[in-house]
Amino acid sequence: MLNRRILRIKAFKVLYAYAENPALSLKQVLGSLESSVEATRDLYLYMMALIPALTQEALKRVEAARGKFNPTEDEKNPNLKFVENAVAALLSGDPDFLRLMEKKRLSWEQNDAFLNALWETLKTRDYFRAYMDAPEHSLAGDAALWKEIFRRELEDDAALAAILEDASIFWADDLGYVLGTCLNSLEEIARSGRWSYPPLYQSDVLKGRGKEDVASDNDFVRQLVSVAYGRFREYSSLIASSVSKWDRDRLVATDTVLIGLGLAEAEAFPDIPVKVTINEYVEISKYYSTPKSHGFVNGLLDRLIKQRLDEGKIVKTL
């Protein structure tokens, strides 16, 4: 599930916390990393649980309309295609999914206002109306509808962002990535007719496909954080001494952490090309640092890696 880009982001966040609070031990930093990693899969479960939750909300609204004193013909004979969608039924009847939801204590019950608002929004969408009007009803068609909902309605929803922020400090920036995983699950459901819990790391997915020689992503991120933590003071001093006093005064903690992680990765992983490492931290800087940071991170990280290659402190096999 988690690829190395998002693992580098999580490494950046826990190392930044250490930079802000140097009293944190390595055990605490790695514990925070583990919590952050697992929280992403919890968010995946939570977003998949939106499917039966929204379906149940729609059913409640249909039944309430039927129970009016003087319902219209449409209210008395509603189109039940959505409330009978096969994806919600599949998840609601899957014992593994239900067990995980209970174990993680994940529920949409306290967010009925959001579910209601989302349902009202859906009824105005052309793609939803086209789904409801289409005569065919299949698991693949239902999964295709949910893919549209996940693509169009959720990532930029301010109310959903507030719910996630309140639920977990680790969920704030993971929604876009998690929605992509949900889309993959919906494709699998449409293809196989069943849901399966995704492995935590992308390397586990590849090993499950027979690629046993793939390096462990868990080992990668833990080693990355451990090396960056252990050498952070050394890297910080190196970075500060490599810029002018004027630039040193403008140096922000996020850039120091990103360059430190880049140096740690270059030193700890001989098989990862230098260009890959630099590009990864430059991309992260575009989202988590200042507008000019990507150029600074690119230039200084490149220079420091070349310097340490010349000194023999970094050795590459690729």
Contacts in CASP RR format, 6 or more apart in sequence:
PFRMAT RR
TARGET T0000
AUTHOR 0000-0000-0000
METHOD contacts of the structure
MODEL  1
MLNRRILRIKAFKVLYAYAENPALSLKQVLGSLESSVEATRDLYLYMMAL
IPALTQEALKRVEAARGKFNPTEDEKNPNLKFVENAVAALLSGDPDFLRL
MEKKRLSWEQNDAFLNALWETLKTRDYFRAYMDAPEHSLAGDAALWKEIF
RRELEDDAALAAILEDASIFWADDLGYVLGTCLNSLEEIARSGRWSYPPL
YQSDVLKGRGKEDVASDNDFVRQLVSVAYGRFREYSSLIASSVSKWDRDR
LVATDTVLIGLGLAEAEAFPDIPVKVTINEYVEISKYYSTPKSHGFVNGL
LDRLIKQRLDEGKIVKTL
1 40 0 8 1.000
1 41 0 8 1.000
1 44 0 8 1.000
1 181 0 8 1.000
1 198 0 8 1.000
1 199 0 8 1.000
1 200 0 8 1.000
1 201 0 8 1.000
1 202 0 8 1.000
1 205 0 8 1.000
2 37 0 8 1.000
2 40 0 8 1.000
2 41 0 8 1.000
2 200 0 8 1.000
2 201 0 8 1.000
2 202 0 8 1.000
2 217 0 8 1.000
3 202 0 8 1.000
3 217 0 8 1.000
4 202 0 8 1.000
4 217 0 8 1.000
4 220 0 8 1.000
4 221 0 8 1.000
4 280 0 8 1.000
5 280 0 8 1.000
5 283 0 8 1.000
6 40 0 8 1.000
6 174 0 8 1.000
6 177 0 8 1.000
7 37 0 8 1.000
7 201 0 8 1.000
7 217 0 8 1.000
7 220 0 8 1.000
7 221 0 8 1.000
7 224 0 8 1.000
8 221 0 8 1.000
8 224 0 8 1.000
8 261 0 8 1.000
8 265 0 8 1.000
8 280 0 8 1.000
8 281 0 8 1.000
8 284 0 8 1.000
9 173 0 8 1.000
9 284 0 8 1.000
9 288 0 8 1.000
10 33 0 8 1.000
10 36 0 8 1.000
10 37 0 8 1.000
10 221 0 8 1.000
11 33 0 8 1.000
11 221 0 8 1.000
11 224 0 8 1.000
11 225 0 8 1.000
11 228 0 8 1.000
11 261 0 8 1.000
12 257 0 8 1.000
12 258 0 8 1.000
12 261 0 8 1.000
12 284 0 8 1.000
12 288 0 8 1.000
13 36 0 8 1.000
14 29 0 8 1.000
14 30 0 8 1.000
14 32 0 8 1.000
14 33 0 8 1.000
14 36 0 8 1.000
14 225 0 8 1.000
15 29 0 8 1.000
15 225 0 8 1.000
15 228 0 8 1.000
15 229 0 8 1.000
15 232 0 8 1.000
15 257 0 8 1.000
15 260 0 8 1.000
15 261 0 8 1.000
16 253 0 8 1.000
16 254 0 8 1.000
16 257 0 8 1.000
17 24 0 8 1.000
17 29 0 8 1.000
17 32 0 8 1.000
18 24 0 8 1.000
18 29 0 8 1.000
18 229 0 8 1.000
18 232 0 8 1.000
19 232 0 8 1.000
19 253 0 8 1.000
19 256 0 8 1.000
19 257 0 8 1.000
20 253 0 8 1.000
26 226 0 8 1.000
26 229 0 8 1.000
26 230 0 8 1.000
29 225 0 8 1.000
29 229 0 8 1.000
30 222 0 8 1.000
30 225 0 8 1.000
30 226 0 8 1.000
33 221 0 8 1.000
33 222 0 8 1.000
33 225 0 8 1.000
35 170 0 8 1.000
36 170 0 8 1.000
37 200 0 8 1.000
37 221 0 8 1.000
38 200 0 8 1.000
39 168 0 8 1.000
39 170 0 8 1.000
39 171 0 8 1.000
39 174 0 8 1.000
40 170 0 8 1.000
40 174 0 8 1.000
40 177 0 8 1.000
40 178 0 8 1.000
41 198 0 8 1.000
41 200 0 8 1.000
42 104 0 8 1.000
42 106 0 8 1.000
42 168 0 8 1.000
43 164 0 8 1.000
43 168 0 8 1.000
43 170 0 8 1.000
43 171 0 8 1.000
43 174 0 8 1.000
43 175 0 8 1.000
43 178 0 8 1.000
44 178 0 8 1.000
44 181 0 8 1.000
44 182 0 8 1.000
44 185 0 8 1.000
44 198 0 8 1.000
45 97 0 8 1.000
45 100 0 8 1.000
45 101 0 8 1.000
45 104 0 8 1.000
45 106 0 8 1.000
46 106 0 8 1.000
46 108 0 8 1.000
46 167 0 8 1.000
47 150 0 8 1.000
47 154 0 8 1.000
47 175 0 8 1.000
47 178 0 8 1.000
47 179 0 8 1.000
47 182 0 8 1.000
48 91 0 8 1.000
48 97 0 8 1.000
48 182 0 8 1.000
48 185 0 8 1.000
48 195 0 8 1.000
49 91 0 8 1.000
49 97 0 8 1.000
49 101 0 8 1.000
49 106 0 8 1.000
49 107 0 8 1.000
49 108 0 8 1.000
50 108 0 8 1.000
51 87 0 8 1.000
51 88 0 8 1.000
51 91 0 8 1.000
51 146 0 8 1.000
52 88 0 8 1.000
52 91 0 8 1.000
52 92 0 8 1.000
53 108 0 8 1.000
53 115 0 8 1.000
54 88 0 8 1.000
54 115 0 8 1.000
54 118 0 8 1.000
54 119 0 8 1.000
55 82 0 8 1.000
55 83 0 8 1.000
55 85 0 8 1.000
55 88 0 8 1.000
56 88 0 8 1.000
57 112 0 8 1.000
57 115 0 8 1.000
57 116 0 8 1.000
57 119 0 8 1.000
58 82 0 8 1.000
58 83 0 8 1.000
58 119 0 8 1.000
59 83 0 8 1.000
61 116 0 8 1.000
61 119 0 8 1.000
62 78 0 8 1.000
62 80 0 8 1.000
62 83 0 8 1.000
65 71 0 8 1.000
65 75 0 8 1.000
65 78 0 8 1.000
66 75 0 8 1.000
66 76 0 8 1.000
66 78 0 8 1.000
68 75 0 8 1.000
79 132 0 8 1.000
81 131 0 8 1.000
81 132 0 8 1.000
81 137 0 8 1.000
82 128 0 8 1.000
82 131 0 8 1.000
82 132 0 8 1.000
82 145 0 8 1.000
84 137 0 8 1.000
85 142 0 8 1.000
85 145 0 8 1.000
85 146 0 8 1.000
86 138 0 8 1.000
86 139 0 8 1.000
86 142 0 8 1.000
87 139 0 8 1.000
87 142 0 8 1.000
87 143 0 8 1.000
87 146 0 8 1.000
87 186 0 8 1.000
87 189 0 8 1.000
90 139 0 8 1.000
90 189 0 8 1.000
90 193 0 8 1.000
90 194 0 8 1.000
90 195 0 8 1.000
91 97 0 8 1.000
91 195 0 8 1.000
92 98 0 8 1.000
94 194 0 8 1.000
94 195 0 8 1.000
96 195 0 8 1.000
96 197 0 8 1.000
97 195 0 8 1.000
97 197 0 8 1.000
100 197 0 8 1.000
101 107 0 8 1.000
108 114 0 8 1.000
108 115 0 8 1.000
111 163 0 8 1.000
113 159 0 8 1.000
114 159 0 8 1.000
114 160 0 8 1.000
114 163 0 8 1.000
117 159 0 8 1.000
118 153 0 8 1.000
118 157 0 8 1.000
121 153 0 8 1.000
122 128 0 8 1.000
122 149 0 8 1.000
122 153 0 8 1.000
123 129 0 8 1.000
125 152 0 8 1.000
127 145 0 8 1.000
127 148 0 8 1.000
127 152 0 8 1.000
128 145 0 8 1.000
128 148 0 8 1.000
131 141 0 8 1.000
131 145 0 8 1.000
139 189 0 8 1.000
139 190 0 8 1.000
139 193 0 8 1.000
140 190 0 8 1.000
141 190 0 8 1.000
143 186 0 8 1.000
143 187 0 8 1.000
143 189 0 8 1.000
143 190 0 8 1.000
144 190 0 8 1.000
146 186 0 8 1.000
147 183 0 8 1.000
147 186 0 8 1.000
147 187 0 8 1.000
150 179 0 8 1.000
150 180 0 8 1.000
150 182 0 8 1.000
150 183 0 8 1.000
150 186 0 8 1.000
151 179 0 8 1.000
151 183 0 8 1.000
154 160 0 8 1.000
154 175 0 8 1.000
154 179 0 8 1.000
155 175 0 8 1.000
155 176 0 8 1.000
155 179 0 8 1.000
160 175 0 8 1.000
161 172 0 8 1.000
161 175 0 8 1.000
164 171 0 8 1.000
164 172 0 8 1.000
164 175 0 8 1.000
165 171 0 8 1.000
165 172 0 8 1.000
181 198 0 8 1.000
184 198 0 8 1.000
185 195 0 8 1.000
185 196 0 8 1.000
185 198 0 8 1.000
188 194 0 8 1.000
188 195 0 8 1.000
188 196 0 8 1.000
189 195 0 8 1.000
198 205 0 8 1.000
199 205 0 8 1.000
199 208 0 8 1.000
200 218 0 8 1.000
201 216 0 8 1.000
201 217 0 8 1.000
201 218 0 8 1.000
202 217 0 8 1.000
203 214 0 8 1.000
203 215 0 8 1.000
203 216 0 8 1.000
203 217 0 8 1.000
203 218 0 8 1.000
203 220 0 8 1.000
204 217 0 8 1.000
206 214 0 8 1.000
207 214 0 8 1.000
215 271 0 8 1.000
220 269 0 8 1.000
223 268 0 8 1.000
223 269 0 8 1.000
224 261 0 8 1.000
224 264 0 8 1.000
224 265 0 8 1.000
224 268 0 8 1.000
224 269 0 8 1.000
227 264 0 8 1.000
227 267 0 8 1.000
227 268 0 8 1.000
228 235 0 8 1.000
228 260 0 8 1.000
228 261 0 8 1.000
228 262 0 8 1.000
228 263 0 8 1.000
228 264 0 8 1.000
231 260 0 8 1.000
231 263 0 8 1.000
231 264 0 8 1.000
232 260 0 8 1.000
235 256 0 8 1.000
235 259 0 8 1.000
235 260 0 8 1.000
235 263 0 8 1.000
235 264 0 8 1.000
236 256 0 8 1.000
236 260 0 8 1.000
238 263 0 8 1.000
238 304 0 8 1.000
239 251 0 8 1.000
239 256 0 8 1.000
239 259 0 8 1.000
239 260 0 8 1.000
239 300 0 8 1.000
239 304 0 8 1.000
240 248 0 8 1.000
240 251 0 8 1.000
242 300 0 8 1.000
242 303 0 8 1.000
242 304 0 8 1.000
243 251 0 8 1.000
243 300 0 8 1.000
252 289 0 8 1.000
252 290 0 8 1.000
252 293 0 8 1.000
254 285 0 8 1.000
254 288 0 8 1.000
254 289 0 8 1.000
254 290 0 8 1.000
254 293 0 8 1.000
255 285 0 8 1.000
255 289 0 8 1.000
255 290 0 8 1.000
255 293 0 8 1.000
255 296 0 8 1.000
255 297 0 8 1.000
258 281 0 8 1.000
258 284 0 8 1.000
258 285 0 8 1.000
258 288 0 8 1.000
258 289 0 8 1.000
258 293 0 8 1.000
258 297 0 8 1.000
258 301 0 8 1.000
259 281 0 8 1.000
259 297 0 8 1.000
259 300 0 8 1.000
259 301 0 8 1.000
259 304 0 8 1.000
261 281 0 8 1.000
262 277 0 8 1.000
262 278 0 8 1.000
262 280 0 8 1.000
262 281 0 8 1.000
262 301 0 8 1.000
262 305 0 8 1.000
263 301 0 8 1.000
263 304 0 8 1.000
263 305 0 8 1.000
263 308 0 8 1.000
265 272 0 8 1.000
265 277 0 8 1.000
265 280 0 8 1.000
266 272 0 8 1.000
266 274 0 8 1.000
266 277 0 8 1.000
266 305 0 8 1.000
266 308 0 8 1.000
266 314 0 8 1.000
266 316 0 8 1.000
267 308 0 8 1.000
267 313 0 8 1.000
267 314 0 8 1.000
269 277 0 8 1.000
270 315 0 8 1.000
270 316 0 8 1.000
270 317 0 8 1.000
270 318 0 8 1.000
271 316 0 8 1.000
271 317 0 8 1.000
271 318 0 8 1.000
272 318 0 8 1.000
273 316 0 8 1.000
273 318 0 8 1.000
274 302 0 8 1.000
274 305 0 8 1.000
274 309 0 8 1.000
274 316 0 8 1.000
277 301 0 8 1.000
277 305 0 8 1.000
278 298 0 8 1.000
278 301 0 8 1.000
278 302 0 8 1.000
278 305 0 8 1.000
281 297 0 8 1.000
281 301 0 8 1.000
282 294 0 8 1.000
282 295 0 8 1.000
282 297 0 8 1.000
282 298 0 8 1.000
282 301 0 8 1.000
283 294 0 8 1.000
285 293 0 8 1.000
285 294 0 8 1.000
285 295 0 8 1.000
285 297 0 8 1.000
286 293 0 8 1.000
286 294 0 8 1.000
289 297 0 8 1.000
305 314 0 8 1.000
308 314 0 8 1.000
309 315 0 8 1.000
309 316 0 8 1.000
END
